[in-house]
């Protein structure tokens, strides 16, 4: 009897250990699942319809198909994009919270206090592409860029312009126009590009310097008039449109814009590389390339290392712009 009890105990003990090991191995396998193993949330810190929002949706929809996981786009506008960016900076560095943004550098230069450290709290992953800015007005209000500048000089500070928020590409693009054109105007910031453009369509604002992603449909419908493109050369999406340089302004009038993906600092290298590779693959698909062509987005193929250097240089350039244009920090 004693030997039987001992044997039974040994059998139960062996079964318990086997069960424990099985659970441990299964748990370990779950923990070791390659990224992505669940839904990815992409934060766009600007309103729906903004350039970053549109490009993020185009690219991340394709990424979702490639990796077989749902990608949710969340718009978290406010404070020039710093609220949404701050959410990503504080998110767990596991690859499941991604930032899609194009104004981290300008926000760094514009805001004296931020809820994150621009250069330490993010890992640059990949740029979507760059896009020139276009100067738009209400149809019939001004015929040329020279007309707009003349009106601004005739009534200093009387004109107004709308932007997608302080620190946005539309803000810095307009400030460059003012400096290069030698006139002043009142800044009316909104939480997103759609609202800013609507004010111009309605005739309540004199002009706006926006991206083609949010203006090209309205330009083609005749609800907006395009005066010039803020670029060094004409763009294929509207080759008939003169550049600000052709309109007689200096190179300071050109404000390059890009948007891309960022992850929280300390995200595992293998996750950063995987997201970079999947996004790069997505941007090589004919559907994404055609959509970007329609939006006037120019490719920016870069490695992780190249984008990291580009991002740091962009931060330095933004600081110089703020000083040169005498833009007060907020």
C-alpha positions as CSV (number, residue, x, y, z in Angstrom):
1,X,0.0,0.0,0.0
2,X,2.8,2.3,0.9
3,X,4.5,1.7,-2.4
4,X,1.2,2.2,-4.3
5,X,0.7,5.6,-2.6
6,X,4.3,6.6,-3.4
7,X,3.8,5.6,-7.0
8,X,0.5,7.5,-7.3
9,X,2.2,10.6,-5.8
10,X,5.0,10.3,-8.3
11,X,2.5,9.9,-11.1
12,X,0.6,13.0,-10.0
13,X,3.8,14.9,-9.4
14,X,5.0,14.0,-12.9
15,X,1.7,15.1,-14.4
16,X,1.7,18.4,-12.5
17,X,5.2,19.2,-13.7
18,X,4.3,18.2,-17.2
19,X,1.3,20.5,-17.1
20,X,3.3,23.3,-15.6
21,X,5.9,23.0,-18.3
22,X,3.3,22.8,-21.0
23,X,1.6,26.0,-19.7
24,X,5.0,27.7,-19.4
25,X,6.0,26.7,-22.9
26,X,2.7,27.9,-24.3
27,X,2.9,31.1,-22.4
28,X,6.4,31.6,-23.6
29,X,5.3,30.9,-27.2
30,X,2.6,33.6,-26.8
31,X,5.1,36.1,-25.4
32,X,7.5,35.3,-28.2
33,X,4.9,35.7,-31.0
34,X,6.4,37.9,-33.8
35,X,5.1,41.4,-34.3
36,X,2.3,42.0,-35.1
37,X,0.2,39.7,-33.1
38,X,-2.7,42.1,-32.5
39,X,-4.3,45.3,-33.7
40,X,-2.0,48.2,-34.5
41,X,-3.1,51.7,-33.6
42,X,-1.8,54.6,-35.7
43,X,-2.2,58.0,-34.1
44,X,-2.5,60.9,-36.5
45,X,-2.2,64.1,-34.3
46,X,-4.1,66.2,-36.8
47,X,-7.7,66.2,-38.0
48,X,-9.3,63.8,-40.5
49,X,-8.5,64.9,-44.1
50,X,-5.1,66.3,-43.3
51,X,-2.1,65.2,-45.4
52,X,-0.7,63.0,-42.7
53,X,-4.1,61.4,-42.2
54,X,-4.6,60.6,-45.9
55,X,-1.2,59.3,-46.4
56,X,-1.3,57.2,-43.2
57,X,-4.6,55.6,-44.3
58,X,-3.3,54.8,-47.8
59,X,-0.1,53.2,-46.5
60,X,-1.4,51.5,-43.3
61,X,-4.4,50.0,-45.1
62,X,-1.9,48.2,-47.3
63,X,0.3,47.3,-44.4
64,X,-2.7,45.8,-42.7
65,X,-3.3,43.5,-45.6
66,X,0.3,42.4,-45.7
67,X,0.7,41.5,-42.1
68,X,-2.8,40.2,-41.6
69,X,-3.7,42.4,-38.7
70,X,-6.2,45.2,-38.2
71,X,-4.7,48.8,-38.3
72,X,-6.8,51.4,-36.6
73,X,-6.3,55.1,-37.5
74,X,-7.0,57.5,-34.6
75,X,-7.1,61.2,-35.1
76,X,-6.0,63.1,-32.0
77,X,-5.7,66.8,-33.1
78,X,-4.9,69.7,-30.9
79,X,-2.0,72.0,-29.8
80,X,-0.3,71.8,-33.2
81,X,-0.2,68.0,-33.1
82,X,1.7,67.8,-29.8
83,X,-1.2,66.1,-27.9
84,X,-1.3,63.1,-30.2
85,X,2.5,62.9,-30.5
86,X,2.7,63.0,-26.7
87,X,0.3,60.0,-26.5
88,X,2.7,58.0,-28.7
89,X,5.8,59.1,-26.8
90,X,4.2,57.7,-23.6
91,X,2.8,54.5,-25.1
92,X,4.3,51.1,-24.4
93,X,7.3,50.6,-26.8
94,X,5.9,47.4,-28.3
95,X,5.1,48.5,-31.9
96,X,1.4,48.6,-31.4
97,X,1.1,52.4,-31.1
98,X,2.5,54.2,-34.1
99,X,2.7,58.0,-34.9
100,X,2.0,59.2,-38.4
101,X,3.1,62.9,-38.5
102,X,5.0,65.4,-40.5
103,X,5.6,68.3,-38.1
104,X,7.6,67.0,-35.2
105,X,10.5,69.2,-36.2
106,X,8.4,72.4,-36.5
107,X,6.6,71.7,-33.3
108,X,10.0,71.3,-31.6
109,X,11.0,74.7,-32.9
110,X,7.7,76.5,-32.1
111,X,6.8,75.3,-28.7
112,X,8.8,76.2,-25.7
113,X,7.4,73.3,-23.7
114,X,6.4,69.9,-25.1
115,X,5.0,66.8,-23.4
116,X,7.9,64.8,-24.9
117,X,11.5,65.1,-26.0
118,X,11.5,65.3,-29.8
119,X,14.9,63.8,-30.3
120,X,14.9,61.2,-27.5
121,X,11.3,59.9,-27.3
122,X,10.8,58.8,-30.9
123,X,12.4,56.4,-33.4
124,X,12.0,57.6,-37.1
125,X,10.8,54.6,-39.1
126,X,10.1,55.7,-42.7
127,X,8.8,58.8,-44.6
128,X,5.7,58.4,-46.8
129,X,7.0,61.1,-49.2
130,X,7.2,64.8,-49.7
131,X,4.6,67.2,-51.0
132,X,4.7,70.8,-52.1
133,X,2.5,73.4,-50.7
134,X,0.0,75.4,-52.8
135,X,-1.2,78.9,-52.2
136,X,-5.0,79.0,-52.5
137,X,-7.6,81.7,-52.4
138,X,-11.4,82.1,-53.0
139,X,-12.0,82.0,-56.7
140,X,-12.1,85.5,-58.2
141,X,-10.5,87.2,-55.2
142,X,-7.0,87.4,-56.5
143,X,-5.8,86.5,-60.0
144,X,-2.1,86.0,-59.3
145,X,0.3,85.7,-56.4
146,X,1.5,89.2,-57.2
147,X,-2.1,90.5,-56.6
148,X,-2.2,88.8,-53.2
149,X,1.1,90.2,-52.2
150,X,0.2,93.7,-53.4
151,X,-3.0,93.6,-51.3
152,X,-1.0,92.5,-48.3
153,X,1.4,95.4,-48.7
154,X,-1.3,97.9,-49.3
155,X,-3.0,97.0,-46.0
156,X,-0.4,95.7,-43.6
157,X,-1.9,93.2,-41.2
158,X,-5.4,93.4,-42.7
159,X,-5.4,90.1,-44.5
160,X,-5.7,86.8,-42.8
161,X,-4.7,83.3,-43.5
162,X,-5.8,79.9,-42.1
163,X,-3.6,76.9,-41.1
164,X,-4.0,73.4,-39.8
165,X,-2.6,74.7,-36.5
166,X,0.4,76.4,-35.1
167,X,3.5,74.5,-36.1
168,X,1.8,72.8,-39.0
169,X,3.2,72.7,-42.6
170,X,0.6,75.2,-43.6
171,X,1.7,77.6,-40.8
172,X,5.4,77.4,-41.7
173,X,4.6,77.6,-45.4
174,X,2.5,80.8,-44.9
175,X,5.2,82.3,-42.7
176,X,7.8,81.7,-45.4
177,X,5.5,83.4,-47.9
178,X,5.1,86.4,-45.7
179,X,8.8,86.8,-45.2
180,X,9.7,86.3,-48.8
181,X,6.8,88.4,-50.1
182,X,7.5,91.3,-47.6
183,X,4.0,91.6,-46.2
184,X,2.1,90.8,-43.0
185,X,-1.2,89.0,-42.3
186,X,-3.2,87.6,-39.3
187,X,-2.8,83.9,-38.5
188,X,-6.0,82.0,-37.9
189,X,-5.1,78.4,-36.7
190,X,-7.5,75.5,-36.8
191,X,-7.3,71.9,-35.6
192,X,-7.0,70.5,-39.1
193,X,-6.5,71.3,-42.7
194,X,-10.1,70.6,-43.7
195,X,-11.5,73.4,-41.4
196,X,-8.8,75.8,-42.6
197,X,-9.5,75.2,-46.2
198,X,-13.3,75.5,-45.7
199,X,-12.8,79.1,-44.4
200,X,-11.1,80.0,-47.7
201,X,-13.8,78.3,-49.8
202,X,-16.4,80.3,-47.9
203,X,-14.6,83.5,-48.4
204,X,-14.1,84.2,-44.7
205,X,-10.3,83.9,-45.1
206,X,-8.0,85.6,-47.6
207,X,-5.6,82.8,-48.3
208,X,-4.1,79.5,-47.1
209,X,-0.9,77.7,-47.9
210,X,-1.9,74.0,-47.9
211,X,-1.0,70.6,-49.3
212,X,-2.4,69.1,-52.5
213,X,-3.9,66.2,-50.5
214,X,-6.5,68.5,-49.0
215,X,-6.9,71.1,-51.8
216,X,-6.7,69.3,-55.2
217,X,-10.3,68.1,-55.3
218,X,-11.6,71.6,-54.4
219,X,-9.3,73.2,-57.0
220,X,-10.5,70.9,-59.7
221,X,-14.1,71.6,-58.6
222,X,-13.5,75.3,-58.9
223,X,-14.2,76.0,-55.2
224,X,-10.6,77.1,-54.7
225,X,-8.2,79.0,-56.9
226,X,-4.5,78.1,-56.9
227,X,-2.1,81.0,-57.3
228,X,1.3,79.2,-57.1
229,X,3.1,76.2,-55.8
230,X,5.7,76.5,-53.0
231,X,8.4,74.5,-54.8
232,X,11.6,74.8,-56.7
233,X,10.1,73.3,-59.8
234,X,6.6,72.8,-61.2
235,X,4.7,69.7,-60.1
236,X,3.3,67.0,-62.3
237,X,-0.1,67.1,-60.6
238,X,-0.6,70.7,-61.8
239,X,2.1,71.6,-64.3
240,X,0.4,74.8,-65.4
241,X,0.8,76.3,-62.0
242,X,3.8,78.6,-61.6
243,X,6.2,78.2,-58.6
244,X,6.8,80.9,-56.1
245,X,10.2,81.3,-57.6
246,X,8.7,82.0,-61.0
247,X,6.4,84.5,-59.4
248,X,9.5,86.5,-58.3
249,X,9.9,85.3,-54.7
250,X,13.2,84.0,-53.2
251,X,14.0,80.4,-52.2
252,X,12.9,81.2,-48.7
253,X,9.3,80.9,-49.9
254,X,9.7,77.2,-50.4
255,X,8.8,75.0,-47.4
256,X,9.3,71.3,-48.0
257,X,6.8,69.0,-46.3
258,X,7.0,65.3,-45.6
259,X,5.1,62.9,-43.3
260,X,6.1,59.5,-42.0
261,X,5.9,56.9,-39.3
262,X,7.6,57.1,-35.9
263,X,7.6,54.7,-32.9
264,X,8.2,55.3,-29.2
265,X,11.8,55.1,-28.2
266,X,13.0,51.8,-26.8
267,X,10.8,49.9,-29.3
268,X,12.7,46.6,-30.1
269,X,14.9,47.0,-33.1
270,X,13.3,44.0,-34.9
271,X,9.9,45.6,-34.6
272,X,11.2,48.9,-36.0
273,X,12.8,47.1,-38.9
274,X,9.7,45.0,-39.6
275,X,7.4,48.1,-39.7
276,X,9.9,49.9,-41.9
277,X,10.1,47.0,-44.3
278,X,6.3,46.5,-44.5
279,X,5.7,50.2,-45.0
280,X,8.3,50.3,-47.8
281,X,6.8,47.3,-49.4
282,X,3.3,48.9,-49.2
283,X,4.6,52.0,-50.9
284,X,5.9,49.9,-53.8
285,X,2.5,48.5,-54.6
286,X,0.9,50.0,-57.8
287,X,-2.3,51.0,-55.9
288,X,-0.4,53.1,-53.3
289,X,1.9,54.6,-55.9
290,X,-1.1,55.6,-58.1
291,X,-2.9,57.1,-55.1
292,X,0.2,59.1,-54.1
293,X,0.6,60.3,-57.7
294,X,-3.0,61.6,-57.6
295,X,-2.2,63.4,-54.4
296,X,1.0,64.9,-55.7
297,X,3.2,63.0,-53.2
298,X,6.8,62.6,-54.3
299,X,8.6,59.4,-53.2
300,X,11.3,59.6,-50.5
301,X,13.0,56.2,-50.4
302,X,15.2,56.1,-47.4
303,X,16.8,53.5,-45.1
304,X,16.3,53.7,-41.4
305,X,19.6,55.3,-40.9
306,X,19.0,57.8,-43.7
307,X,15.6,58.8,-42.3
308,X,17.1,59.2,-38.8
309,X,19.7,61.7,-40.2
310,X,17.1,63.5,-42.3
311,X,14.9,63.9,-39.3
312,X,17.6,65.4,-37.1
313,X,18.6,67.8,-39.9
314,X,14.9,68.8,-40.3
315,X,14.7,69.6,-36.6
316,X,17.8,71.9,-36.9
317,X,16.4,73.6,-40.0
318,X,13.0,74.2,-38.3
319,X,14.8,76.0,-35.4
320,X,16.6,78.2,-37.9
321,X,13.3,79.0,-39.7
322,X,11.6,80.1,-36.5
323,X,14.5,82.5,-35.8
324,X,14.7,83.8,-39.3
325,X,11.0,84.5,-39.6
326,X,10.9,85.9,-36.0
327,X,8.0,83.5,-35.1
328,X,7.4,83.8,-31.3
329,X,7.6,80.5,-29.4
330,X,4.3,79.4,-27.9
